[in-house]
Amino acid sequence: MTDESPLDERSRAELVRVEAFDPALVRPWRFHNRARSGMDDISLDALANSIKRDGQQQLGLARRLPADDTHAVEVIFGVRRLEACRRAGVPWRAEVREASFSDAECAAAMHGENAWSEGVSPLENAVQWKAMLDARVFASQTALARELGCHRATVSRAVRTAASLFAEDWLGRLVRPVMHEFTGRAADRLADAYAEGTRGHMARRRAAQLEPGSVGADRLYDLLFREPREEVPRETVFVRRKGRAGGGVVAAKIERDQAGSFWIRVRAHEQTPAELAELAEQIEAILATEMGSASGVRLGRRLVASLSSREAREADRAWLEGCVWSAARASGLEWDRLRCAAVAEILGAQREGWERAVARAVADDGG
C-alpha cells in the first residue's frame, strides 16, 4: 500500500458531494448505533416541525449503494434528521461518500458526529462496538479504540457489558427496549450481576413476570437481582391531608421505624406558612431525637455561622448567652442558663482561637 499524496487527498475530497434523497430510498447502515435515543415521537415531531419551518440545518452522511440495490444510499449518521424529513414530507440532504468509504471510516465519522448531536447511550455504543468487532471491521479492541479516539479500557468494559446483557434471551428481551435509557454505570452494574452468576435462577424467575419495555433501565437491577429484604414496619409520626374531611390528598407525612430511619414527603406548594412552620417543628423534633449524637457538631456549626470572633469577644454577655442558648436549642440540646454562660465564657475569652474555642464548647457537652 502506498501513502496518498496531498493531491490524492484533494481529489478524494472532491468526490464528496451533497445530494437530496427521498427518505424512502435511504436505509440505515448495518452498524448504526442509534437504537432509540432521541427517536421518540415528541422529539422527532419537534424536529420535523423545525425542518418544515427553517429547513434541514445539519447535513447527514450517506454512503452510496450499488446500482442494483433496493435503496440509493445508506445513512451513516443523521437518522433522526432522516426520520424527521420523512415526517415533514421533504427530501433528506446529506454528504454522500462513495461505496469505497470503508466501514471503519464510517464508524469514526459516526462516533465523532454523535458526540455533538442528541446523545446516543453508552449501551447503544457498546452494542455497535461489539458488532463491529464480531464482523472484523476492526482487528482488535485496541484498533477500534484508536480509530474512534476512545480509551482501550473503555472499549473493553463496554464490549464485556454488551456481551453479558445480550448473552441470554431472558435478559436481552428486557434490556433491548430500554437500552437507550442506560447510563454506563447502570449497564455495568446489571452486567456484573449477571456475570457473577449466583443470583441467576432468582433473576430468571423474576424476569418471566416482566413484560419487555414495561420496566425502565434504572429499575431492572433492583427487580431482577436485588435480594429481598424484610420490610421494617413504619409508624406515622405526622400527617396532613388536603381535601374532604378524613380523606383527600396527603400534603405532608412523616414516618419512622424502630431502626431509627425516617421518611418525609411534602407537597410544599399546598401548605400555608403556618402549616409549613408546624411541619418544620415536627422535622426538627425528629432530627433532635434520631441524630442526637451529632448535636454537638451541629451546635459548633451554628455558632460559627452566627457569631464572628469579634462579636464573641466584644458582645454584651447576656446577648452572647442568648445566642448560645438559641443555637443549642436548634441543635437539639436542652441547655440551662449555667451551661450557656459557661460556653459564652469560653467563646468570649478566645484564648486559643475561634475554632478551638468552639471545639472546647462542644467538647464540654460530650459532642
KEPADO-46632 format. One line per 2 residues: their letters; for each residue x, y, z of N, C-alpha, C. Coordinates in steps of 0.2 Angstrom, whole numbers, always signed. Layout:
N
A) X:Y:Z:X:Y:Z:X:Y:Z  ... .
//
This chain:
367
MT) +4:-6:+0:+0:+0:+0:+4:+6:+0  +3:+11:-4:+7:+17:-4:+3:+23:-1 .
DE) +7:+28:+2:+3:+33:+5:+1:+38:+0  -5:+41:+1:-8:+46:-3:-4:+52:-3 .
SP) -4:+56:-9:-1:+62:-9:-6:+67:-7  -4:+74:-6:-9:+79:-5:-14:+80:-10 .
LD) -11:+79:-17:-15:+79:-22:-21:+74:-22  -19:+68:-20:-23:+62:-20:-29:+64:-15 .
ER) -27:+66:-9:-32:+68:-4:-37:+73:-6  -34:+78:-10:-39:+83:-13:-43:+80:-18 .
SR) -41:+76:-22:-45:+73:-27:-51:+69:-24  -49:+65:-18:-54:+61:-15:-59:+66:-12 .
AE) -57:+71:-9:-62:+76:-6:-67:+79:-11  -64:+80:-17:-69:+82:-22:-74:+77:-24 .
LV) -73:+71:-22:-79:+66:-23:-84:+66:-18  -83:+70:-13:-89:+71:-8:-94:+76:-10 .
RV) -100:+74:-11:-105:+79:-14:-111:+79:-9  -115:+84:-10:-121:+85:-6:-127:+83:-11 .
EA) -131:+79:-9:-137:+77:-13:-143:+77:-8  -149:+77:-11:-155:+76:-8:-159:+70:-10 .
FD) -162:+66:-5:-165:+60:-7:-172:+59:-4  -176:+56:-8:-182:+54:-5:-181:+49:+1 .
PA) -183:+51:+7:-182:+46:+13:-183:+39:+12  -188:+37:+7:-189:+30:+6:-184:+27:+2 .
LV) -179:+30:+0:-173:+27:-4:-167:+27:+0  -168:+28:+7:-162:+28:+11:-163:+23:+17 .
RP) -158:+19:+18:-159:+14:+24:-153:+15:+28  -154:+13:+35:-148:+13:+40:-142:+9:+38 .
WR) -137:+11:+40:-130:+7:+39:-131:+1:+44  -129:-5:+43:-130:-11:+47:-127:-10:+54 .
FH) -122:-6:+54:-118:-5:+61:-121:+2:+64  -127:+4:+62:-129:+10:+65:-130:+9:+73 .
NR) -129:+14:+77:-129:+14:+84:-135:+17:+87  -139:+21:+84:-144:+24:+87:-151:+20:+87 .
AR) -151:+16:+92:-157:+11:+93:-163:+15:+94  -164:+19:+99:-170:+23:+101:-168:+29:+104 .
SG) -162:+31:+105:-160:+38:+108:-163:+43:+104  -167:+48:+107:-169:+53:+103:-174:+52:+97 .
MD) -177:+45:+97:-181:+43:+92:-188:+43:+94  -190:+46:+100:-197:+46:+102:-201:+51:+98 .
DI) -208:+50:+98:-212:+54:+94:-212:+61:+95  -211:+63:+102:-211:+70:+104:-205:+74:+101 .
SL) -199:+70:+102:-193:+73:+99:-193:+74:+92  -195:+68:+88:-195:+68:+81:-200:+73:+78 .
DA) -206:+74:+81:-211:+78:+78:-208:+86:+79  -205:+87:+85:-202:+94:+86:-197:+95:+80 .
LA) -193:+90:+79:-188:+91:+74:-191:+92:+67  -196:+88:+65:-199:+89:+59:-203:+96:+58 .
NS) -206:+98:+63:-208:+105:+63:-203:+110:+62  -197:+109:+65:-192:+114:+64:-189:+114:+57 .
IK) -189:+108:+54:-186:+107:+47:-192:+110:+42  -198:+109:+43:-203:+112:+39:-202:+120:+39 .
RD) -201:+122:+45:-201:+130:+46:-194:+133:+43  -189:+129:+45:-182:+133:+44:-178:+129:+39 .
GQ) -180:+123:+37:-176:+119:+33:-171:+114:+37  -168:+109:+34:-163:+105:+37:-157:+109:+38 .
QQ) -155:+110:+44:-149:+114:+46:-143:+110:+46  -143:+104:+47:-137:+100:+48:-138:+94:+43 .
LG) -132:+93:+39:-132:+88:+34:-131:+81:+37  -134:+76:+34:-132:+69:+36:-126:+67:+33 .
LA) -124:+60:+34:-119:+57:+30:-121:+51:+27  -120:+50:+21:-123:+44:+17:-117:+40:+13 .
RR) -118:+34:+12:-113:+30:+8:-117:+27:+2  -115:+28:-4:-118:+26:-10:-119:+18:-10 .
LP) -124:+16:-12:-125:+8:-13:-125:+6:-20  -124:+0:-21:-123:-2:-28:-130:-1:-32 .
AD) -129:+0:-39:-135:+2:-43:-141:-3:-43  -139:-10:-41:-144:-15:-41:-147:-15:-34 .
DT) -146:-11:-29:-148:-12:-23:-155:-9:-23  -159:-10:-18:-166:-8:-17:-166:+0:-15 .
HA) -161:+2:-12:-160:+9:-10:-155:+12:-13  -155:+19:-13:-149:+23:-16:-143:+24:-12 .
VE) -144:+25:-5:-139:+26:-1:-140:+23:+6  -135:+22:+10:-137:+20:+17:-134:+26:+22 .
VI) -138:+27:+27:-136:+33:+31:-131:+31:+37  -126:+35:+37:-121:+33:+42:-122:+37:+48 .
FG) -124:+43:+48:-127:+47:+53:-132:+52:+51  -136:+54:+55:-142:+58:+53:-148:+55:+53 .
VR) -149:+49:+56:-155:+45:+56:-161:+49:+59  -160:+53:+64:-165:+57:+67:-168:+62:+62 .
RL) -163:+65:+58:-165:+70:+53:-168:+67:+47  -166:+60:+46:-170:+57:+40:-177:+55:+42 .
EA) -178:+53:+48:-185:+52:+50:-189:+58:+51  -186:+63:+53:-190:+70:+54:-191:+72:+47 .
CR) -187:+71:+42:-189:+73:+35:-194:+69:+32  -194:+63:+34:-200:+58:+32:-206:+61:+34 .
RA) -206:+63:+41:-212:+65:+44:-214:+72:+41  -209:+76:+39:-211:+83:+36:-213:+82:+29 .
GV) -211:+77:+26:-213:+76:+19:-208:+80:+14  -202:+80:+16:-197:+84:+12:-191:+79:+11 .
PW) -187:+81:+6:-181:+77:+5:-176:+77:+10  -172:+72:+11:-166:+72:+16:-160:+74:+13 .
RA) -156:+78:+15:-150:+81:+12:-144:+78:+16  -139:+76:+12:-133:+73:+16:-127:+73:+11 .
EV) -121:+73:+14:-115:+72:+11:-115:+65:+9  -112:+64:+3:-113:+57:+0:-105:+54:-1 .
RE) -104:+49:+2:-97:+46:+1:-98:+40:-4  -93:+38:-8:-94:+33:-12:-93:+26:-9 .
AS) -95:+21:-12:-95:+14:-9:-88:+12:-6  -83:+15:-9:-76:+13:-6:-75:+16:+1 .
FS) -79:+20:+3:-78:+23:+10:-79:+17:+15  -74:+15:+19:-74:+9:+22:-79:+9:+29 .
DA) -81:+3:+31:-85:+3:+37:-81:+6:+43  -74:+5:+43:-70:+8:+49:-71:+16:+48 .
EC) -70:+18:+42:-71:+26:+41:-78:+28:+43  -83:+24:+42:-90:+26:+43:-91:+26:+51 .
AA) -88:+21:+54:-88:+21:+62:-85:+27:+65  -79:+29:+62:-76:+35:+65:-80:+41:+64 .
AM) -83:+42:+58:-87:+48:+57:-93:+48:+61  -96:+42:+62:-102:+42:+66:-101:+44:+73 .
HG) -95:+41:+76:-94:+42:+83:-92:+49:+84  -89:+52:+80:-87:+59:+80:-93:+64:+80 .
EN) -98:+62:+75:-104:+66:+75:-109:+66:+81  -109:+59:+83:-114:+58:+89:-112:+62:+95 .
AW) -105:+64:+96:-103:+67:+102:-106:+74:+102  -108:+77:+96:-111:+84:+96:-118:+84:+95 .
SE) -121:+78:+94:-129:+78:+92:-132:+75:+98  -139:+74:+98:-143:+72:+104:-140:+65:+105 .
GV) -138:+64:+112:-134:+58:+114:-137:+51:+112  -132:+47:+111:-133:+40:+110:-130:+37:+117 .
SP) -134:+32:+119:-132:+30:+126:-126:+25:+126  -123:+25:+131:-116:+21:+132:-118:+14:+129 .
LE) -124:+11:+131:-125:+4:+129:-126:+3:+122  -129:+8:+119:-130:+8:+111:-123:+8:+108 .
NA) -119:+12:+110:-112:+12:+108:-109:+5:+109  -110:+2:+115:-106:-4:+116:-109:-10:+112 .
VQ) -115:-10:+110:-118:-15:+106:-115:-14:+99  -115:-8:+97:-112:-7:+90:-104:-9:+90 .
WK) -101:-7:+95:-93:-9:+95:-93:-16:+95  -97:-20:+99:-96:-27:+99:-98:-30:+92 .
AM) -103:-27:+89:-105:-30:+82:-99:-29:+77  -96:-23:+77:-91:-22:+73:-85:-26:+74 .
LD) -83:-28:+80:-78:-32:+82:-79:-39:+80  -86:-41:+81:-88:-48:+78:-87:-49:+71 .
AR) -89:-43:+67:-88:-44:+60:-81:-42:+57  -77:-41:+62:-70:-40:+60:-69:-33:+56 .
VF) -73:-28:+57:-72:-22:+54:-66:-19:+57  -65:-20:+64:-58:-19:+67:-55:-25:+69 .
AS) -48:-25:+68:-45:-32:+70:-45:-33:+77  -45:-28:+82:-45:-29:+89:-48:-23:+92 .
QT) -49:-24:+99:-52:-18:+103:-47:-12:+103  -41:-14:+103:-36:-8:+103:-36:-4:+96 .
AL) -37:-8:+91:-38:-4:+84:-44:+0:+84  -50:-3:+87:-56:+1:+87:-55:+7:+92 .
AR) -52:+6:+97:-51:+12:+102:-47:+18:+99  -42:+16:+95:-38:+20:+92:-41:+24:+86 .
EL) -45:+21:+82:-49:+24:+77:-54:+29:+79  -58:+27:+85:-63:+31:+87:-61:+36:+92 .
GC) -55:+36:+94:-52:+41:+99:-55:+39:+106  -55:+33:+108:-58:+31:+115:-52:+27:+118 .
HR) -53:+27:+125:-48:+23:+129:-49:+16:+128  -43:+12:+128:-44:+5:+127:-48:+1:+132 .
AT) -47:+4:+138:-51:+1:+144:-58:+2:+143  -60:+8:+141:-67:+10:+140:-71:+5:+135 .
VS) -67:+3:+129:-70:-1:+124:-70:-8:+127  -65:-10:+131:-65:-17:+134:-71:-18:+138 .
RA) -72:-13:+143:-78:-13:+148:-84:-13:+144  -85:-9:+139:-91:-9:+135:-93:-15:+132 .
VR) -88:-18:+129:-89:-24:+125:-91:-30:+130  -88:-30:+135:-89:-35:+140:-97:-34:+143 .
TA) -99:-28:+144:-105:-27:+146:-111:-29:+141  -109:-27:+135:-114:-29:+129:-115:-36:+129 .
AS) -109:-40:+129:-109:-47:+129:-113:-50:+134  -113:-48:+140:-117:-50:+146:-124:-49:+145 .
LF) -126:-43:+144:-133:-41:+144:-137:-44:+138  -134:-47:+133:-137:-50:+127:-135:-57:+127 .
AE) -132:-60:+132:-130:-67:+131:-136:-72:+131  -141:-70:+135:-147:-75:+135:-153:-70:+134 .
DW) -158:-74:+131:-164:-70:+129:-168:-67:+134  -168:-71:+140:-172:-69:+146:-170:-62:+148 .
LG) -164:-60:+148:-161:-54:+150:-162:-49:+144  -159:-51:+138:-159:-47:+132:-166:-44:+130 .
RL) -171:-48:+131:-178:-45:+129:-180:-40:+134  -178:-39:+140:-179:-34:+144:-175:-28:+143 .
VR) -169:-29:+141:-164:-24:+141:-165:-20:+134  -166:-24:+129:-166:-21:+122:-171:-15:+121 .
PV) -177:-15:+124:-182:-10:+123:-180:-3:+126  -176:-4:+131:-174:+2:+135:-167:+3:+135 .
MH) -163:+1:+130:-156:+1:+130:-154:+9:+129  -158:+13:+126:-156:+20:+126:-157:+24:+132 .
EF) -160:+21:+137:-160:+24:+144:-154:+23:+148  -150:+18:+147:-145:+16:+152:-139:+21:+152 .
TG) -137:+22:+158:-131:+26:+159:-126:+20:+159  -119:+22:+158:-114:+17:+158:-114:+13:+165 .
RA) -115:+17:+170:-114:+14:+177:-120:+9:+178  -126:+10:+176:-132:+6:+177:-131:+0:+172 .
AD) -128:+0:+166:-127:-5:+162:-122:-10:+165  -116:-7:+167:-111:-11:+170:-113:-15:+176 .
RL) -117:-12:+180:-120:-15:+187:-124:-21:+185  -129:-20:+180:-133:-26:+178:-129:-31:+175 .
AD) -124:-29:+171:-120:-35:+168:-116:-38:+173  -113:-35:+178:-109:-38:+183:-113:-43:+187 .
AY) -119:-41:+189:-124:-45:+192:-125:-52:+188  -126:-51:+182:-127:-57:+178:-121:-61:+177 .
AE) -115:-58:+176:-109:-62:+176:-107:-66:+182  -109:-63:+188:-107:-66:+194:-110:-72:+195 .
GT) -117:-73:+193:-120:-80:+192:-124:-83:+198  -122:-80:+204:-125:-84:+209:-133:-82:+210 .
RG) -135:-77:+207:-142:-75:+208:-146:-76:+201  -143:-80:+197:-146:-81:+190:-153:-84:+190 .
HM) -154:-89:+195:-160:-93:+195:-166:-88:+197  -164:-84:+203:-169:-79:+205:-171:-74:+200 .
AR) -166:-72:+196:-167:-67:+191:-171:-69:+185  -170:-76:+183:-174:-78:+178:-181:-79:+180 .
RR) -182:-81:+186:-189:-82:+188:-193:-75:+188  -189:-70:+191:-192:-63:+191:-193:-61:+184 .
AA) -188:-62:+179:-189:-59:+173:-195:-62:+169  -197:-68:+171:-203:-71:+167:-209:-68:+169 .
QL) -209:-64:+174:-215:-60:+176:-215:-53:+173  -210:-51:+170:-210:-44:+167:-211:-44:+160 .
EP) -214:-39:+157:-215:-38:+150:-210:-33:+147  -207:-35:+142:-202:-30:+139:-205:-23:+138 .
GS) -201:-18:+140:-202:-11:+139:-207:-9:+145  -209:-13:+149:-213:-11:+155:-209:-8:+161 .
VG) -202:-10:+161:-198:-8:+166:-192:-4:+164  -191:+2:+167:-186:+7:+164:-179:+4:+166 .
AD) -174:+6:+163:-167:+4:+164:-165:+5:+171  -167:+10:+174:-165:+12:+181:-168:+7:+186 .
RL) -173:+3:+184:-176:-2:+189:-174:-9:+188  -171:-11:+182:-170:-18:+180:-166:-21:+186 .
YD) -161:-18:+188:-156:-22:+193:-160:-23:+199  -164:-19:+202:-167:-20:+208:-172:-25:+207 .
LL) -176:-25:+202:-182:-30:+201:-179:-37:+199  -173:-38:+196:-170:-44:+194:-165:-47:+199 .
FR) -161:-43:+202:-155:-46:+206:-155:-44:+213  -159:-39:+215:-158:-37:+222:-161:-42:+227 .
EP) -158:-44:+232:-160:-49:+237:-166:-46:+241  -171:-50:+242:-177:-47:+246:-175:-46:+253 .
RE) -178:-40:+255:-176:-38:+262:-183:-38:+266  -183:-40:+272:-189:-40:+277:-190:-33:+278 .
EV) -197:-31:+277:-199:-24:+277:-200:-23:+285  -197:-17:+287:-197:-15:+294:-204:-10:+294 .
PR) -208:-12:+299:-214:-8:+300:-213:-1:+301  -217:+4:+298:-216:+11:+299:-222:+14:+303 .
ET) -220:+18:+307:-225:+22:+311:-226:+29:+309  -232:+31:+308:-234:+38:+305:-233:+43:+311 .
VF) -228:+47:+311:-227:+52:+316:-232:+58:+315  -233:+60:+309:-236:+66:+307:-239:+65:+300 .
VR) -246:+68:+299:-249:+68:+293:-254:+73:+292  -254:+76:+286:-259:+82:+285:-262:+80:+278 .
RK) -268:+80:+278:-272:+79:+271:-275:+86:+269  -276:+86:+262:-279:+92:+259:-285:+89:+256 .
GR) -291:+91:+257:-297:+89:+254:-303:+88:+259  -307:+83:+257:-313:+82:+261:-310:+79:+268 .
AG) -315:+80:+273:-313:+78:+280:-312:+71:+280  -306:+69:+283:-305:+62:+284:-302:+59:+278 .
GG) -301:+62:+273:-298:+59:+267:-294:+65:+263  -294:+64:+256:-290:+69:+252:-283:+67:+251 .
VV) -280:+71:+248:-273:+70:+246:-268:+71:+252  -263:+67:+253:-258:+68:+258:-254:+74:+256 .
AA) -254:+79:+260:-250:+85:+258:-243:+85:+262  -243:+82:+268:-237:+81:+272:-237:+75:+276 .
KI) -232:+71:+276:-232:+65:+280:-225:+63:+283  -224:+62:+289:-218:+59:+292:-219:+52:+295 .
ER) -214:+48:+293:-214:+41:+295:-208:+39:+298  -207:+35:+303:-201:+32:+306:-202:+25:+307 .
DQ) -196:+21:+308:-196:+14:+310:-192:+14:+317  -192:+8:+319:-189:+7:+326:-181:+7:+325 .
AG) -179:+6:+319:-172:+6:+317:-169:+13:+317  -173:+18:+318:-170:+25:+318:-171:+28:+311 .
SF) -173:+25:+306:-174:+28:+299:-181:+32:+299  -181:+37:+295:-187:+41:+294:-188:+44:+287 .
WI) -194:+45:+285:-196:+47:+279:-200:+53:+279  -199:+58:+274:-203:+64:+274:-205:+65:+267 .
RV) -212:+66:+266:-215:+68:+260:-219:+74:+261  -217:+79:+257:-221:+86:+257:-223:+88:+251 .
RA) -229:+91:+250:-231:+94:+244:-231:+102:+247  -225:+105:+246:-224:+111:+249:-229:+117:+247 .
HE) -231:+116:+240:-235:+121:+237:-242:+121:+240  -244:+116:+244:-251:+115:+246:-251:+117:+254 .
QT) -245:+120:+256:-245:+122:+264:-246:+129:+264  -249:+131:+269:-249:+138:+271:-243:+140:+275 .
PA) -241:+146:+276:-235:+147:+280:-235:+144:+287  -241:+145:+290:-242:+142:+297:-241:+134:+297 .
EL) -244:+131:+292:-243:+124:+291:-236:+122:+290  -232:+126:+286:-225:+124:+285:-221:+125:+291 .
AE) -223:+130:+295:-219:+131:+302:-220:+125:+306  -227:+123:+306:-228:+117:+311:-224:+111:+308 .
LA) -224:+110:+302:-220:+104:+299:-213:+105:+300  -210:+111:+300:-203:+112:+301:-202:+110:+309 .
EQ) -206:+112:+313:-205:+110:+320:-205:+102:+321  -210:+99:+317:-210:+92:+318:-204:+88:+315 .
IE) -201:+91:+310:-195:+88:+307:-189:+90:+312  -189:+96:+315:-183:+97:+319:-184:+92:+325 .
AI) -190:+91:+328:-190:+86:+333:-188:+79:+332  -189:+77:+325:-186:+70:+323:-179:+71:+323 .
LA) -176:+76:+320:-169:+77:+319:-166:+76:+326  -169:+80:+331:-166:+80:+338:-166:+73:+341 .
TE) -171:+69:+340:-171:+63:+343:-167:+58:+339  -167:+57:+333:-164:+52:+329:-156:+54:+328 .
MG) -154:+60:+328:-147:+62:+327:-144:+66:+333  -146:+64:+339:-144:+67:+345:-136:+66:+345 .
SA) -133:+61:+343:-126:+60:+344:-122:+66:+340  -125:+69:+335:-122:+74:+331:-124:+81:+334 .
SG) -127:+82:+339:-130:+88:+342:-124:+93:+343  -118:+90:+346:-113:+95:+347:-110:+98:+341 .
VR) -109:+93:+336:-106:+96:+330:-111:+101:+327  -117:+100:+327:-122:+105:+324:-122:+112:+328 .
LG) -121:+111:+335:-120:+117:+339:-114:+121:+336  -108:+118:+336:-102:+121:+333:-103:+125:+327 .
RR) -106:+121:+322:-108:+125:+316:-112:+131:+316  -117:+130:+320:-122:+136:+321:-118:+142:+324 .
LV) -114:+140:+329:-111:+146:+332:-106:+149:+328  -102:+145:+324:-98:+148:+319:-101:+153:+314 .
AS) -107:+150:+312:-111:+154:+307:-114:+160:+309  -116:+160:+316:-120:+166:+319:-116:+171:+322 .
LS) -110:+169:+324:-105:+174:+328:-99:+175:+325  -97:+181:+324:-90:+182:+322:-85:+182:+328 .
SR) -79:+181:+327:-74:+181:+333:-74:+188:+336  -75:+193:+333:-76:+200:+336:-82:+200:+341 .
EA) -88:+198:+338:-94:+198:+342:-93:+194:+348  -90:+188:+347:-89:+184:+353:-85:+187:+359 .
RE) -80:+191:+357:-76:+195:+362:-79:+201:+364  -83:+205:+360:-85:+211:+362:-92:+212:+364 .
AD) -96:+207:+362:-103:+207:+363:-105:+208:+370  -111:+210:+372:-114:+210:+378:-115:+203:+381 .
RA) -113:+201:+387:-113:+195:+389:-120:+191:+389  -125:+195:+391:-132:+192:+391:-134:+191:+383 .
WL) -132:+195:+379:-134:+194:+372:-130:+187:+369  -124:+187:+371:-120:+181:+369:-123:+175:+372 .
EG) -125:+175:+378:-128:+169:+381:-134:+167:+378  -138:+172:+376:-144:+171:+372:-143:+167:+365 .
CV) -137:+170:+362:-135:+166:+355:-134:+159:+356  -130:+158:+362:-128:+151:+363:-134:+147:+365 .
WS) -138:+149:+369:-145:+145:+370:-149:+144:+364  -150:+149:+360:-153:+148:+354:-150:+143:+349 .
AA) -144:+143:+348:-140:+138:+344:-141:+131:+347  -140:+131:+354:-140:+124:+357:-147:+121:+356 .
RA) -152:+125:+357:-159:+123:+357:-161:+120:+349  -158:+124:+344:-159:+122:+337:-155:+116:+336 .
SG) -150:+114:+339:-146:+108:+338:-149:+102:+342  -154:+103:+346:-157:+98:+350:-154:+97:+357 .
LE) -151:+102:+359:-148:+102:+366:-152:+106:+371  -154:+103:+376:-158:+106:+381:-153:+109:+387 .
WD) -150:+115:+385:-145:+118:+390:-148:+123:+394  -146:+123:+401:-149:+128:+406:-145:+134:+405 .
RL) -146:+139:+409:-143:+145:+409:-136:+145:+411  -134:+141:+416:-127:+140:+418:-123:+137:+413 .
RC) -125:+132:+409:-121:+129:+404:-120:+134:+398  -125:+138:+396:-124:+143:+391:-119:+149:+393 .
AA) -120:+150:+400:-115:+155:+402:-108:+153:+402  -107:+146:+404:-100:+143:+403:-97:+143:+396 .
VA) -102:+142:+391:-99:+142:+384:-98:+149:+382  -102:+153:+384:-101:+160:+382:-94:+163:+385 .
EI) -93:+161:+391:-86:+162:+394:-80:+160:+389  -81:+154:+387:-76:+151:+383:-75:+155:+376 .
LG) -81:+156:+373:-81:+160:+367:-78:+167:+368  -80:+170:+373:-78:+177:+374:-70:+177:+376 .
AQ) -68:+172:+379:-60:+173:+381:-56:+172:+375  -58:+168:+370:-54:+167:+364:-47:+166:+365 .
RE) -45:+162:+370:-38:+161:+372:-34:+157:+366  -38:+152:+363:-35:+148:+358:-37:+148:+351 .
GW) -40:+154:+350:-43:+155:+343:-50:+153:+342  -53:+155:+338:-60:+154:+337:-62:+147:+336 .
ER) -59:+144:+331:-61:+137:+330:-60:+132:+336  -54:+133:+340:-53:+129:+346:-58:+131:+351 .
AV) -60:+137:+352:-65:+139:+357:-72:+135:+356  -74:+135:+349:-80:+131:+348:-79:+124:+349 .
AR) -73:+121:+348:-72:+114:+349:-72:+113:+357  -69:+117:+361:-70:+116:+368:-77:+117:+370 .
AV) -81:+121:+368:-88:+122:+370:-92:+116:+368  -91:+113:+362:-94:+107:+360:-92:+101:+365 .
AD) -85:+101:+366:-82:+95:+370:-85:+95:+377  -87:+101:+380:-89:+101:+386:-96:+98:+387 .
DG) -100:+97:+381:-106:+94:+381:-105:+86:+379  -99:+84:+378:-98:+77:+376:-100:+76:+369 .
G) -100:+82:+364:-102:+81:+357:-97:+78:+353 .
//
